Amino acid sequence: MAIFRTVFDNFLHLRRNGYFLDAVEDFKRYGGTSMNIVNFPEYIYPPKRHYEEIYKETITVAGRVSHAGINTVITLGPYPLDYFFFRSSGDDPVASMKAGIDMAAELIRDGMADAMGEIGFPHFPVDGDVYGDSGKILEYALDVCNDYDIPLILHTEDMSSDGYAKIENIIKRHYRTDRVMKHHANSVDLEYPGHILKSLVASRNNVRAALESGKDFLLETDYTDQKEKPGKVIPVYSVPKRCEMIKNSCENYIEVFHRIFEEIPYRFYRKEFFNL
């Protein structure tokens, strides 16, 4: 049962061949009201149609979720590991992913989606060429988002303070740091200086540390909706379940809920359903 009017999972994937609407019902049952649905990196389409098909599927999924009574944000964009898909297919990864960025931007400008992501670097060590090309792709995405004032969600490895500083320097050359978010962040990230918004995986430890920090943050599950990996990264109902924990931990829990589920998301995504 909801204990606040808006309970927002800032980042998850849903798939029609996953738990899909059953997962949505679980989310609702625990009090969830809104979610950011991000395209899932499946490599089942021909390379030339990869982004066209995967974006179309994500928009279709989000439409079904909206019909089920959940407010949705839609995030579209090349996933860093797409690089290896295009390279193995004999296509130019940089050109292919830049085309995917352009296609996502057009859909966002047309009102079919809301944010660009998840853009950035692989979350495991790669050789210098891949890392360098990933940087070029990120810079291109930042330029496109700057042209159209599109919010951008980063995918990176876990970063130190130096790593965040390096990313912020890249962003500042191409866009505004207040329009960029790091997803799948950890609570320690809130200790680092800088202006990139952090979206924390909604584990109990992360939530406790985030509340103690007094910093701005959002909460996500990074749920992947894979039947062969149920509950990865954490279960779909985790964000609404953390609400009870926040209520029991904070006398000002209503203020906290308003901040992380309405004020900050509205500032970043500018979706009217947050503007309560």
N, C-alpha and C positions, 0 to 999 in steps of 0.2 A: 504493500500500500504506500502510495506517495506521501512523503512528509514535506514536500515543497512543490511549488507549482511548476518548476522547470528542473529536470534532472538530465544533464547532457553528457553523453559519452562522446568525447572529442575526436575519436579515431577508431574505426573498426572496419572490417570487411564483412560483407554478406554475399552469399552465393546461392543461386537457385539449386545447385546440386550439393549444397551443404544443408545445415539445419534450417536456414533461411527464415521463414515466417514462424516456425517453432521457436527459433532463437529470439525473434522479435517479441513473441508472446512472453517468453521468460523475462526479457528486459522490462516489459510493461508490468508483469506480475509483481516485480520487486520495486516498482515505482519509477522506472525510466520513462521519459517523455520525449526525448529528442536525441539525435545521433548524427555524427558526420560519417557518411558512407564513402569509402575510398576504393577506387578500382583495385581489384585483386589481380596480381600478376600471374595470369595463366597463359601458357604458351601453346594454345590449341588452334590458333588462327594463323593463316599464312602471313609472313612478315609484312607484305605490302598492305594488308588489311588489319593488322594487329590492333592499332589504336582505334581505328574506326569501330571495330567490333567490340573491343573491350570497353570503350566509352559508352557505346550504345547499350551494352549489357548493364553497366553500372547505373545508367539513368533509368533503365527499365526496372531494375531491382529497387532503386530508391522510390520510384513511383508506386510499386507494390507496398513498400513499407509505409509510405505516406497514407495510402488507402487503408492500411491497418491501424491508423491513428497515431503515428509517430511523426513528429516534425523532423525534417531531414535537411542537412547540409550535404552537398555532393562535392567531392574532391576528385579531380581528374589530372593525370599526368604520367609521364614515364617514370617507371621504377628503376633505380640504378642498375639492378641486375638484368634489365632488358638489354643492356650493352652486350652481354654474352650471347643472348638469343640472336641478336642481329649479326653479330660477328660470326657465329657458327653457321648462320644461313647464307653467308657470303655478302651480306649487305654492309654498308657503311654505318656503324653504330651511331656515330655522332650526327650524321645527316638524318638518319631515321628517327632518332630521339628528338632532334630539333623539330622535325615535322610533327611529331607527337605533341610537342609543346605548343606549336602553332595551332594544331587542331583543338587542343584543350582550351586554349585562350579564346578561340572563336566560339566554342560552346558556352564558355563562361560569359563572354560579352553578349551572347544571345539569350542569356538568362536560363540556360539549361543546366548549369552547374555554378558553383560558388567559389571554389578555391583551386589552386594549382598544387599538385603534390603526388606522390612523395618524391621530391627531387633531391639529388645530392650525390653521396658517395656510398659504395658498398660498405656493409657493416663488418667486413672481414678484410684481412690484408690482401692487397692486389699489387701488381707490378706498376712501375712508374707511368707507363703509357696509359693504362686503364685509369689510374688516378688523375693523370693530367687531362685526359679526355673527359672524365667525369666533371672536373672543374670547369671545362669549357661549356659543357651542357648546363651546369648550374648557372654560370654567368649569363648564358643565353636566356635561360628561364627568368632570371632576375630582370634582364633588360625588357623582356616581353611583359612581365608583370608590372614593371615600372611604367611602361607605355599605357597600360590599361588599368592601373591601380587594382591589381588582383592580389589577394593574400596568397602567400606561398608557404607550404609546409615542407620542412627539411627531413630527409632521411640521411643519417650519418652513422658512423661507428660511435660507441661511447666516447665522449670527449673530455679531456682535461680542460683546465682554465685556458691553457695556451691554445688548445684546439678551438674553443669558442672564440677566442680573440682573433684567430686566423680567419674563421668563418665570418665574423663580424666585419673584418676588414674587406673581405670580398664583397659582402652585401653593401657596405657603404660606398663602394665604387660604382654600384649598379642600381641600388634601390634604397629603401628606407628600412631600418632594422625593426621598426614597430609593425611592419607588414609581413614579418617573417617569424615562423614558429618552428621550434625543434620538437618533433614528435618522438615518442618512446624515450623520454628523458627520465633521469633518475633524480632523487631528492638532492643528492650532492651537487647537481648542476645549478640549483638555486643559489648556492654559495658563490658562484663565479660572477664577476662583474660583467656588465654588458646589458643589452636591451632586447635580445632575442627572447620571445615568450617561450616558456617551457610547458609542454604537455606531458604530465607524469603518468606512467603506468600506475593504475589505481590499486597498488598493493597496500596493505595496512601500514607497513613501515614507511612507504613513500608518503602516504597521507599524513601520518603523524609528523614526520619531519617537515613537510610542506606547511602544515598549520603552525608549527613552531617558528618557521622561518619568517613569517609575515610577508613573504613575497607573493607576487602574482603568479598563478599557475592555473592550468586546466587539468582535467582528469580524463584518461582514456583506458580502454582495455587492450587495444591493438588485437582484438579478437579476429581470428582468421577464418572461422566457419568451415573448418575441414573435418569431415566425419572421421577421417583416419587420425586426426589430432584434436580430439574434443577439448574445448576449454583453452586452446592456445590463442594468445599468449596468456591471458587469464579469462575466466568465464564471462560471458556476455552480460550477466547481471551484476558484475562487480562494482561498477560505478554507483548504481542505486543502493547497493548494500553498504557502501562506504558512507552513505548519508546518515545511517543510524549511528555509525561510529562518530561522525562529525557532530551530530546532535548531542551525543553523550559526552563529547570532549570539550565542546565550546559553548559557553553561555551565549555568545553572539552568533549562534549557528545560522540564524536566518540571514544575518548580514554576510556570513561566509558563503552560504548557498547563492545569495543574490550575486555576489561578486564572481564566483567561479562558474556559475551556470547561466548567468544572464548578462551582467555588465561586461566582463571580459570577452565572452563570445560575440556579443553584439559589436563591441569595438573592433574586433578582428574580422568577423564575417559580414557584419551589417545586415543580418537577416532580421526582419521585423518581429518574428516570434520570440526573439530574445529581449525585445525592447519593452519590458513590462514595468 
